[in-house]
């Protein structure tokens, strides 16, 4: 069998490669991809060759081939159907796999997609898993005033989850005023940075910018927590740790999806966390985060554009020819 996959050949240069794949053996399945999703923040850093050498091993994706900065096959949002091996034929599944039109992997590494979740919405699963982990790390409570700085996909999903907490009020903050209708659809208030609240019980930062981190610190109330959800790659970060940060006795805490949040870790596996995230995608409200689509063959050019100038893009989908059969 042959398969085609997207590779970052060198920083700023992508290509579609074709290679042979081994048919599935015992305990394995063959998956035919229907759509994959671009995790714009992380994949842009990978495409630009900005993964720091010190964390390259930790940043390896599931089923990654090659090494940073390239050539490397990277990505972790794939939706497809079981087409062979030890699995129900035709079952729709989500996989943490790079952009590839067909692939073989252990049956235990695919997650069934409920009937209520479309293929397109299932592409939000990895980002929702990150957002779910962040809400656990943050400890969002009933009635809390929550500010989320950075209305990208992960920030929007954190806001959506927090807004579902009884009595909670959530403000999404972003420099792009076009995010206002999306915030409203997700049940959140919206503000430009200048209008961010200044007495939040909890602040989540997801903009991956120095200005966003400063805004997040300024939005936190006395002895509140600022949860840092951004990943900056190898870029140094300037954080205003005087003034409000010191006087208000704030806590700056990191959250990263590579480990289940400490509050759930004794009981929750990665599989349970992912299954929960996919089940939450039954809400059609989240279609507001699907903002573009292109053919798999166009991915090298699309990735270059998104890494250079993402514009209003939230979740961009990649469509595979097999999905039209």
Buried (B, 14 or more C-beta within 10 A) or exposed (E): EEBBBBBBBEBBBBEBBEEEBEEBEEEBBBBBBBBBBBBBBBBBBBBBBBBBEEEEEEBBBEBBBBEBBBBBBBBBBBBBBBBBBBBEEEBBBBBBBBBBBBBBBEBEBBBBBEEEBBBBBBBBBBBBBBBBBBBBBBBBBEEBBBBBBBBBBBBBBBBBBBBBBEEBBBBBBBBEEEBBEBBEBBBBBBBBBEEBBEEBBBBBBBBBBBEBBBBBBBBBBEEBBBBBBBBBBEEEEEBBEEEBBEEBEBEBEEBBBEEBBEEBEEEBEEEEBBBEBBBBBEEEEBBBBBBBEBEBBEBBEBBBBBBEEBEEBBBBBBBBBBBEE
